[in-house]
């Protein structure tokens, strides 16, 4: 909920989206009521009512909520936000037109409380408004100007330079705004404009504050008031500035007409005045007056009447001007601005003649309740409505002074009852005060007896008052006087009247700012007509001060309660601090609070005593100069530290960082820092966090990491050894088998070859001999002829030499196969030997020829060799033959797999092919073995050389072949093996081997 209200503040005060910002503020309050998040209540009440609500609701509605926030904050010990509630309450009370005496007392009480809380900055801000009010309340002599804020509360002469040196933009904004207001109010227009120019620099800091719209309001009025002293070009500039101000005011007025529409109308009236548009000006003055009266902006109602009076006076209509100026006078009086009244008396005595001629003019400052109460008299006698000239003014003033000086409720009630019973002609007086919409009798007195106070008796339980009459006054809020109550028909059925038969009755409401506070009931049982219009006026005048004094008494009682709560809170805070320090001292780490101001200034506000053991400096030294700690960050870690902190600050996320610190003695420590980030109302970021020394943990992590690396290396070595063993065993078994076959073949093959070689000439001789026999025996016997035909002698004599030649060729072929077997299976030595790569490839192809042959499902696989002119290389021939065997065998498998789903004709149309190429590039032998199978995916390609990885089904592959091939090429020969493959386009393995040989193949 706090985040929502802060977002609402940004939307209203910075972005300007008032409707959405107000909705977020409402949402925050709803969440506050719905969920258990009371720890944020003071903050939310302050932000919403100090910076958001007035953009959509009447300003005076914020006051009670700010008072609530103040009280809640004290109960929870949130002293900082208590101060903000107090400050915004004072500001809103003043600009919403609350009675000045009440506002002064409120601000004085708040200032005293803030002093107790040691909130000196808030005190200073409050004192600006306190002095502003004092300037309006007090008479101003010739030596002191009303716009000079030099007095008992605040000294502008001293504080201005203090604010400037501290660059306290908030104080300067409020100071210049207050002076702009006073300069304008007392007709010092040139200085008002100059002050506005100065204030323009700082007013932007009052983001969302209720004082923000006040500045352009009085800025525009001041410039228009000085219109006649300006040259034409300057007047054009003024109109542009006023138009810009009015554009903003209209935007605000559209959303909160109760607060800002009257201001817009009044400036528009002045603008039309200087432009000579009298009809428009008259209409706008009336609108401004009406709206200010309707929305209880008493000071702006007074100002609107005053400006209208000046307008008519300049027009030559003095009689009309007199009426408006007198209304302004009365409004300023009800507001309590005595200094302004005195100024009007000096400037416009001719317009105020009817007021100044009355003997009661000295009482006009206390007119608030008098004008709110209307006399209702049931007698046919004539009753005057003015204060009688025979009234004892000295007595009234003395009563005023006595009532205004009393703060304690019990003494105040006793004093009030005594004054009334002595001066009003009553022999009985009862005081009732409103408490939660119920009237309670809080005091009563009869003639020549002491008052009885603080009875707290509900009026329904009393038989000492006429209830019917009391209810009427409570409802109508008007003074009622009966000349002869016993004969009054409206009271004939009232049980109290029937029993007591009082003669004269006077019953008056006690009103404060239009709100009922209580009722004062007077009666005389001896005579009729005791109470006159003078009595009514006297009672109204006294009720005015009574209302103020009662309000002050409530504030005093609240301040006493707050003081007690403060004392208790301070005691609890002290105990909490003690517990906190005990807790911090036992925490295995360093606790700190770190603040970043909106201007970027960084300060340490708290650092636990563990600081010295961490950084070799005391907490006091670190707090005094935070740069000491910043300079200890390891140079290699400073960028990461600053970036992580900046990221957390930007997003208001918790901060986490681990890095190294170098202490003054040169010790490098690993630390872990964590902090929670919160933002105050003034924009200050607060980081509450902890730092832990993790040097031992880091050392353990490094040790563990080293052990992990050692273990990984051991595992890798084991896998390599396993591959080598598998390779060695496989090659050994294969070599033994092939060598055995070759050996067994060589002996009989040699015998057969030699025998055929020997038999060939013999057979030739025999054939020649047989031919001689045929030639020498022309007359063959029938038996010889039949036998020759039976054995097909002619064919045998012709074909037998060919058969001998074929047998010789077969023997040669078997010799080649035997040689290839010996070449493929030759046992490697423990050192590299020269080897013809082409011989190794050819022997591998020969061994795999049975797999290359065609069958009933597919034609033969074509093997295309494109050998380059490559040198003999030093290598382990048996191992390289194993590489060729694995790759070519995998190619055959891939082609068989690609044939699935294809018939013989389809395969024949796009025959299976394995292409082998060799070349030399950059003194390296390159061998390419490619097939036109189905290829492989990217994921398979990335893992193709991994140990135990295979794409073949169970029982058809071990996942070792290509892993062994890579080990042989890379680790044994310092070469490189790569694969290039795409699905549907086949696969190519590229083997690169180093060579230093000179002889080419």
N, C-alpha and C positions, 0 to 999 in steps of 0.2 A: 504493500500500500504506500510506503514511503517513496518507493521508486516511481509509482504512478503520479503522486502529487508533485514530485520533482520534475517529472516529464511535463506535467501540466504547467508548471512555472516556466519551463523553457518554451513551451508552445505559446503561452500568453505573452511573456516578457521579451523573448528573443525572436521567435519565428513570426509571431503575430497572428497565429491561428487561435483566436480567443475561444471560439465555440468548442473546438476539440480539447483545448487545454482545460476549459471549465469542466468538460465531461470527465476528463481524467481526474480532476480534483474531486468531483462528486464520487467517482468510483473509489478513490482512496478513502473517503469518509465512509462509504458503504462497507468496504472491506474492514475498516476499523471497527465498525459496529458489529459486523458479522463474525469476524474471527478474533481470536485472542492475540491481538498484536498491540496491546495497550502501551507497550514500551515506546511506540512511535507516536502516541496520541498528541503529546505536546508539540512535536515537530510538525505533524500533519496539520494541526490546528493553526500553527503559526504560518506555515507556507500557504495554506489555502486561504486563510482570512487576511493575511498580510499582503499577498501578491496575486491572488486569483479571483476571489469571490467578488470584489468590487467591479470587475470587468463585466459582470452580469447581474449583480444584485446591489441594492442600496448600500452605500458605504457604512452607514451606522449599524447595519445588521452584523458587521464583523466584530463589533466591540465586545459583545457578551461572549463570543467564542474565543476571542483572544484572552479575555479574563479567565475563561475556563482552562485554556492552554497554560496560562500562567500558574494557576492553582495546581493543575495536574503535574506540571513540570517540577514544582517545588516538592510535591509529594514523592516524586520519583528521583529527585536529585539531579535533574537535567538543567543545571544552572545556566549553561550557555543558551539553551533555547527558551528558558524562562526570560532571559534578557531580551531575546528577540520578540517574544510575545509582549513584553512590557513596552518596548520601543514602538512596535507597530500599533499597539493600543493607543499610545499617546499621540502618534502621528494621525491615525484615523479619527480619533476623538476631535482633534483640532480642526482638520479639514472638513469633517462632516458637520461642523457647526455646533458642537456641544457647548454648553454654557462654560464660559472661560474660567470662572472660579472653580467649578467642579473639575475641569480638565487640569487646571494648575495644581489642585490638591492631589489629583491622581498621579500626575507626573512627579510631583514632589515625593509622594509615597514610594513610587517605583524607583526613583533615583536613590532614596535612602536604602531601599532593599538591595538594589544593585551594588551600592557601596559596601553593604555587609557581605555580599557575595564576591566582592573584589572584581566586579565586572566594570572596570574603569572606562573602557571604550563605550559601552552602552550608556554609562552615566553621562559621558560627554555628549553623546547624541541627544539624550533626553534633555540635558541642560540647555541645548540650543532652543528647543521648543518651550522649555520653562521660561527662559528669558524673553522669548518672543511674546508669550502670554503676559508676562509682567509688564512689558512695554505697552501692551494694550490695556492693561488693568489700571496702571498708575498714571497720575498726572505727569506731564512732561514740562519741566521748567525751561527757561530760555537757554540754559547752558547745555541741556541734553536734548538731542534730537530723537524722535521716536523710532527712527530706523537704525540707531546705534545700539547694538546688542551688548551693551556694557552695563552690568548690574550685579545683583547679589547672586544670581544663578550662573551667569556665564559672562566671560570677558572676551569680547571679540578682538579687542586690541592685542591681547596676549595670545589667544588661541589660534588666530588666523595663521600666524607664522608656524605654530606648532603643527597644524594640519598640513601646511604646505611642505614642511621639512619631512614629515612622515609620509607624504604623498597619500594622505587619507582622503581619497576621492569621495567617499560616502559623506564624511563630515563636511567637506567643502560643498558638495551638492546641496545638502540640507541648509547649510549656512547661507549660500547665495540665493537659494529659493526663498528662505525666510526674509532676507534683506530685499529681494525683488518685491515681495509682497508688501513689506512695510514702506519702501520707497514709493511704490505706486499708491498705496492706500492714503499716504500723507502728501500726495501731489508732487513728489520729487521725481519727475518723469525722466529727466536726463540721467540721473544716477540709477534709476530703475533699469533703463536700457543698458547702461554700462555694466550693471550687475548681471543682467541677463546674458550679455556677451561673455562674461567670466564664467557664469554658471553653465553655459552651453557645453563647456569642455568636460564637465563632471557629471551632468545630469544622467548620462547614459548608464552610470553605475547603479542607479536605482531601478534595477530590472524588475518590472512588474509591480513596483511599489505604488501605493495610492497617491503619492506625491508627484508621480511622473506626469499625469495630465495637468496638474496645477501649473507647472512651469510654462508650457506654451500658452495657457490661458492668460496668465498675467503678463507674459512676454508680449502677446498680441495687444492686450489692453494698453500697456505702457506705450508702445510705439504709436498706436492710434491716438492716444491722449496727447502726444507731442507732435501731432500732425501739422499744426499751424506754424511750428518753428522750423519746418523742414523745407528745403528747396524741392523743385518738381522731380528731379531725378531721384532724390532720396525718398520722396513719397512713393514713387513707383517701386522702389526696392522694398519699402514697408508693405505695400500691397502684396507683393510676391511672397514675402515672408509670412504675412498673415494668412494668405491663401494656403501655404504649405502647412501652417499650424492648424488651420481650420479643416483641412483634409483629414489630418489625423484625428482631430476632435470629432468630426462627423462619423468617422469609422468607430470611434469609441461610443459615441452617442447612439448609434444604431443598435449597439449591443447592450448598453446600459443607459437608457434615457433618463432614469432617475438620478444618475450621477452627473451626466455630461451633456445632456441636451440643453439645459438652461445655460451652461457655459457657452455652448455653440451659439445659441440665440443672442446672448449678450454681446459677444464679440461681433456677430453679424450686425447687431443694432449699431454698435460703434462704427463699424465699417461703412454702413449706409449713412451714418451721421456725417462723417468726414467727406463722403461723396455727394452730400446734399440731398439724399433721398429721404425726405422727412417722413413720408407716409410709411415707407418700409421700416424705418427706424422706430417709429411709434409702435407699430405692431410687434416688432421683435422685443422691444423693452417690456411690453405687457406680457408677452409669452415668457420671457425670462423671469419676471417677477412672479407670475402665477406658478411656474414649475418649481421655483425655489421655495415658495411658500408651501406648495403641495408636498414637496419632498423634504421639508424641514431643514433646508440649508439657510439658516437665519442670517449668517454673515453675507452670503451672496444675494439673498433677498434685499438686505440693506444696501449692498453695493449697486444692485440693479435699480433700486429706487433713487439712490444718489445720482447715478449716471443719467437717469431719466430726468431728474430735477435739473441737472446742469444743462441737459439738452434743451429743456423748455426755457430755462433762464437765458441761455444764449439766443433763443428764438424771440425773447421779449415777452414771454407769457409767464410773468412772475407768480401770478395767482396759482396757476397749475403747478409750477415748479415748487411752490411752498408746500402743497399737499404731498408731493413725492418726497421732498426733503424731510418733512416731519415723519413720514412713514420710515424713511431710512434711519432717522434719529431713534425712533422707538425700537426698530429692529436691532440697531447697534446696542441700545440699552439692554434689551432682553438677552443679547449675546454676552453682555458684560464689558464691552469695550469702552471703558471710561475715557481713555485717552482720545479715541476717535470722536466721542461725543463732544469733548472739550474742543477739539479741532473744528468740528462742524459749527459749534457755537461762535467760534472766532471768525470763521470764513463766511457764514451765511446767517448772521443774526436777524436780517430782515425776513428771511424765510422761516425762521424758527420763533418768531415773536410770540405766537400763541402759547408755545411751550415755555419759553423763557420768562413770560410774565406770570406764570403760575407759581405759587409758593411751594408747590409739591415737586418742582423740577429737580430738586436735589435727590428725589427718591427714584428717579427714572431708571437708575442703574439696577433697581431691584424689581422691575416690572414684570418679571417672568410669570409668576403665579397670579398676580393681580389681573393681568390681561386674559389669563386662562379661565379664571373664575367669573361667572356671570351671576349677578344678583337676581334672585327671585323673591319678590315681596308680596305677601297676600293682603297687606293692609291697603285701604283706599287712600291713605295719607301719601302726600308727595314725598318722594325720597330722592335726594340729590345723588348724582353719580360721581362727583369729584370729592377729593379729600378736603375736608373742612379746614378752613384757614385757622380755626381755633384749636386744631389738633396739636397735641403736645409733641412737636417734632423732636425735641431733645429726649423725651422719654422713648420715642420709637427708635431713635438712633442708638440710645443706650441699650435698648433691648436687642437691637441688631448686633451690636458689638458683643454683648454678653452671649448671645446664642451662637454667633460665628466663632467665638473663642473656645467653646466647649466641645470636647470630643467624645467623652465617655457617655454612653447612651443613658445610663441611669441618672447622671447629673443633668444631662441635657433635658430629659423629660421633666424632671423636677423643676428646673429653671423655667421651662416653657409654661408649665401649668401655673407657676407662681406669677409670672409676668401677665398671663392672660387674666387670671382671677383678680389681679390688682388693677388692671387697666381697662377691662372690657365692660365692667358693670355687671358681671355675672356673680351669682352666689354658688354656682356649681359648674364644674368644667370636667369633661371626660375626653380623653385622647385615645383614639383607636388607630392602630397601624395595620396595614395590609401585610399578611404573611401567607404566601402560596394561595392567593385569591380568597383568603379568609380574613375577616376583620377580627382582631384581638384587642381587647381593652388592655392598654399598656400603662395607663395612668389616669388618676382621677383626683380631684381636689374640691373641697367646699370652702366657703369663706371662713377665714381665720383658723384654718387647719392646715397641717402639713400635707403635701401631696403624697399619694400612695402610687408607686411606680412599679413597672415590670410585673404586672399581674398576670399577663398572658392568658386572659380570660376570654373565651369566645363570646361574641355579643349575644349569641343565642342563649347562653347560660346566664345572662345578666338581666336583672329586673330594674336596673337604674337608668335605662335609656329607652326612648321610644323607637322600637325596632322598625316600625313602618317608615318613619321619617329617615332613619339611618339608611335603610335599603334604597330609598328614593334618592338620597344624596349620592350614595355609592353608584347608582345606576346613571343618574343625570350628570354627575360631577359638577353641580352648580350649587352655589350658596343659597340656603333657604332661611328666611327670617319671618317669624310670626310675632306680630305686635301683641296679640292676645291669643295664646295657644289654646286656652280652655274653651274658647268659642269657635275654634277652627273646625269646620265640618269635616275636612279631610283626615283629621286626627281623632274624630269622635269615637271610633271603635278601637283605638290603641289602648291597651290595658294600662300602660304606664301613665298616659295622659289622664285616664279615668281615675286612677288611684292617687296620683301626685298633684294633679291640677296645676301644672306650671303656668306662669303668666306669660313671660317673654322667652322666646327660644331663638337661638342663632346656631345654625349648623353649616359648617363649611368644609369642603374637601381640601386636602393638602395634596397639591399637584406639583410634580417635578418633571419638566420637559414633556408635559402632556400626559404623564402617567400618574395614576392614583397611588399615593403612598399611605394615606390615612384620612381620618375624619376628625374634626374638632367640634365637639358639641358643648354649647353653653346654654344655660337657662337661668332665669330669675323667677323665684316663686313669690316675690312680694309685690311686684308692680308690672303693669303692662307698658309697652312702648319703651322699654329700657334700651333696647338695641336700635340704633339709628344707622343711617348710611355711613356716618363716621365710624361706627362700630364695625360695620362691614369692611370699610376700607382699611381700618386698623387691623382687623383680623386677616384680611387678604395680604396686607404687607407683612405681617408677622408670619403668616403661613409660607410666604416666599422664602424667608430666611430659615424657617423651620424645615422646609423641604430640603434646602441646601444643607443645613446642619445635620439633618437625619442622614442624608446621603454621605456626608463627610464622616458621620459617626459610624455608618456601615463600613466605609472604607477604612476608618481607623480600627474598627473591630476586626476587619479582615486582615489589616496589616499586623495587628497583634497576633491573630491566629497564624498568619504567615510567619511572623517572627518566631512564634513557638515551634511551628513546623520547621522553620529554618534551623532553629537551635537543635531540634531533634534530628533533622536531616544532617546537620553538620556533625552531630555526635555520631550518627550512624555512618556518615561519610568517613569520620576519623577512624571508627572501628573497622569500616570496610577497607580503608587505606592500610590499616595495621595488618588486617588479614591478607590483603593483597601483597604487601611487602614480605610478610612471612611466607606466603605461597611462592612469590617470585624468588626469594632467597633459597628455596628448596627445589626449584625447577632446575634440571640439569641443562641449563642453557642461558642465553642472554635475552632478556625481554626489553623491548624498546617501543617508543612511539615516534613516528617520523612524519612531518607535515610538509606539504608543498602548497604555497600560496598561489592564488590565481596569476600573480606576476612571475611565478617560477621560483621564488625564493624557497630554499630547502632548509629546514631546521629540525633538530632533534629536541623534542619536548620531554622525553623521558628515556633513561637508560639505566638498567639495573646494575647493581654493584659488581656483577660478574664480568663487567666490561674489562676490568684490569687483567683478569686471567686470560681473557680472549685476545685482547689487542695491546696489552702492556701500557695502556693509558687509562686514567680514571674516567668514571662516568661524567664527572663535572667537566673534564677537559674535552671529552667528546661532544657534550652538549654545547659547550662554548664555541667549538669550531668543528663542524661536521666534516670539513675537508680532511681532517686528520685521518678519519676512517676511510674516506674515499680514496685517498692516496695509497692506502695499504692494499687495494685490490691488485692482484697479479696482472702485469701488463698484458699477458696473453688472454686474460679473462675479462678485461674491462669492457670490451665491445659487447660481448654476450651479456654481461651484467646490465649494462645500460639499455640494451635492446629489450631484454626481458622485463625490466622495470617500466620502460616506455609502453610496451604492449599491454601490461597489466593496468597501467594508469589510463590508457586510452579507452579500454573496455571496462574499467572498474572491476576487473577480475582479480581473484586472490593471486598474490605474487609468490612464485617459487623459483629459487635459484641455488645452484651449487657451484662453488668455485673456490679459488685459492686466494688466501690473504698472506701478505708478507709483513710480519711484525717488525717493529723498529730494530729488534735484535737479529733480524734476518731469518727467523723461523718461518717456514712455509706451512700454513695450516689450511686444511680443507674445511669449509663451512657450508652449512645448509641453512638458507634463509627462507622464511615464510612470513607472509603478512596479509591481513585482511584490509581492504581499501574501502573507505567511506568518504562521502563528500558532504561537507557542511553547507549551510544555506548561503554562505558568502563565497562558495566555490572552492574553499580550501580542501585539499585532499589529505586525509589522515590515514596513515598506515600503522596499524597495531600489529606487531609481529614478534617473532622469536628467531634467534640464531643458535644453531647447534654446531659444536666442534665435531666433525665427522672424520678427522684425520685417521683415527684407528680403523674406522670402517672402510675408508678408502684404501688403507694399506692392506686390510684383509681382502678387499675386492681385487686389488692388484695381484695379491698372492694367489687368490682363487682363480683369477683370470690366467695367470701364468701356468698354474696346474692344469687348468682346462686346456690351454694351448698345448702343454706337454702331452696330455692325454689324447688330444686330437691328433697330434703328430705321431704318437705311438700307434693309434688306430690306423692312420694313413700308412705308416710303415708296415703294419701288420697286413693291411689289405694289399699293399704292393708285394710283400713277401708271399702272400697267398697267390697273387696273380703269377708271380715268378715261379712258384712251386708248381702251380697248375700248368703254366706254360712249359716248364722244364719237363714235367712228367709227361705231358701230352706229346711234346716234341720227341722226348726220349722213346716213348712207346711207339710213336709213329715211325721214328727213325729206325728203331730196332726192327719193326715189322717190315718196313720197306727195304732196309738193308738186307734182312734175311731173305726176303723174296728175290731181291736182286742177286744175292749170292747163290741161292738155289737155282736160279735161272741160268746163271753164267756158265756153270760146268756142263750141263747137258746141251745148252745152246752152243757152247764152243765145240763140243764133240760133234753135234749135228752139223754145224757149219763146216767143220773140217772134213767130216765124212762126205758131205755133199760135194765139197770142193775137190776131194780126191776121186769121188765116183763120177764126176762129170766127164773127164777125159776118157775114162774106161768105157762109160756108156757110149760115148761118141765113137770110140773104136769098135765097139760091138755092133753099133748101127752100121758103120762102114763095112764091117765084115759081113753082116747079113745082106747088105746090098750087093756085095761081090758074089755071094752065094746065088742071089736071084739072077744076077747077070750070067753066071756060069752054068746055070741049069735052066735052059730054055724049055725043056720038056719036063714040067713038074708033074709029079704024081698027083692023083686025085686027093690023096690023103693030105699032102702038103698044101694043096690049094684050099681044101676045106678048112684045115686048121688056121691058115692065114686069114681066111674070111671070118672064121669064128672069133679070132682074137683081134680082128680089125688091124692087121699088121701095118698096113700103110699109114693109118692114122697114128698108131702108136709110135712108129718110127719118126713121123713128122712132129708129134706133140710132146714126146718125152723130153727133148732138149728144153722146150718151153717150160715144162713143169719143173725141171731142174733149176732154170733161171728164177721162176716164181718162188721156189723154196729158198733160194739164196736171198731174194728180196725180203721174204718173211723173216729170215734170220737177221738180216740187217735192221729190219724194223724192230724186232725184239731187242736187238742190241741197243737201239736208240731209246726204247722204253726203259730198259735197265739203266742206261746212263742217266735218263731223266729222274728215275727214282733215286739213284745215288746222289744226283745233284740236289734234289728237293730235301733229301733226308740226311744230307751230310752233317756230321756232328760239329757244332760250333766249338771253337777253342775259347780260352779265356781272354783272347785278344782279337781285334778285328783283322780280317784278311781281305785281300782284293776279291771282288766278285762282280760278275757280269749280271746286271739286273735283268736283262732280257732273257738270259738262260733261266733265271728263277721264275719269271713270269710264264715262260713257255712250259717249264716243267709243271707248274701249277695247273695250267690249262689242260695239259695232257692228262694229269691225274683226275681232273674233274670232267674229262671228256664224256664219261658215261652219263653224267647229268645233263650234258649239253645236247645229247642225241635226241632226235625226235621220237615221238611215240604216237599211239592212236589218237591222243587228245590234242597234240600240238606238234608243229614242225620243229626242227632243230633250232636251238638258240644260236644265233650268229655271233661269233667273236671276231671283232675287227681290231687288229693291232696296227698302230701307226707309230713305229719306233723312230725316235730321233737319234742323232749321233751323240750319244752320251758316253762319258768315261766310265772305266772300271772304278768302283768306289770301295773304300775300306769299310767293312761292316761285318755283322754277324749274319751270314747268309741264311742259316736255318731259321733264324727269327724273322727275317724279312719275308722268307717264303711263307711262314705262318701268317703274316699280315696279308699277303696277296691271297692266300687260301681263304681267310676269313671274309675279306671284302668281296671276292668273286663269288664265293658260296652264298653270301648274303644277297648279292645281286641276282643270282639264279633263283633264290627263295622269293625275292621281290617280284621277279618276272612271273613265276608260277602263281603267285598271289594275284597279280594283275590280270592273269588269264581266266580267273574264275568268272563264270557267266558269259564267256566268249567261246564260240565254236572254232573248229580247225580253220575254216575258210576265213573267218574274221581275223584270226591270229596271223594267218599267212599273208593277208592283205597288209597288215601292219606288223611285220615280224619282230619277234623278241631279239634284242641286240645288246651285247656288252661291248663297249668301245674302250680300248686301252691305248693311251698315248704317253710317250715319254719325251722329255725335252730338257734343255739346260738353260737356266736363267740366273744371272748374277752368281755364277759359280755354285749353283745348287741344282741338283737333279730333281725334276718334277715329274711325278707319275700320276696320271689321271685315270681312274677306273669308273666308268659311267654306265648306267643302265637306263633303259627307257620304260621302266616300270611305273607304278602309280605314285611314286614320290612319298614324302612324309610331311606332317604338319609342323608348325613352328615349335609347338611344345615338345614333340617327339625329337625334333632336331636338337633342341637345347639339352636333352638328356641322353642322346644316343651313345655317348662314350662313358656314361655313368656305370659304375660297378653294379652288376646284377640287373641292369635295366634291359628289358626285352619286350618287343611287340608281338612275339610269337606265342602261340598257345602252349599250354603246359606240356612238357615232354619234347617240344620241338626247338627250344632254345634255352640257353643257360644265362644269358646276359653277360657273358665273360669275353666273348670273341672280340668285340670292338674295344672293350676296356683294355684287353691284353694288347691289341694292335696299337692303341694310343701309347701304352706304356713302352712298347718296343720302339716305336718311332721317336717319341719325345724324349724319354728318359735314357734309353740305351744308345740312341743314335743322334740325339740333339737335333732332331728334325721337327717337323710340324705336320699334323694331319687335321684336315678340315673337311666339312661336308657342306655341299650346296644342293638344296632340294626344295622343290615346290610340288604341292599336290597336283597330280595329273601330268607332270612334266619330267618325272624320273629323278634319279639321284646321282650325284657325282662326288666321289671321294678324291681329295687332292692330298698327295703325300709329297713333302719336300724334304730332301736329304742333303746334308752338306757333302762336298767332295773336294779333295785336294789333288786328285790323280791327274796325270798328264796324258796318259794313253787313252784314246777314244775307242769305243766299241765299233 
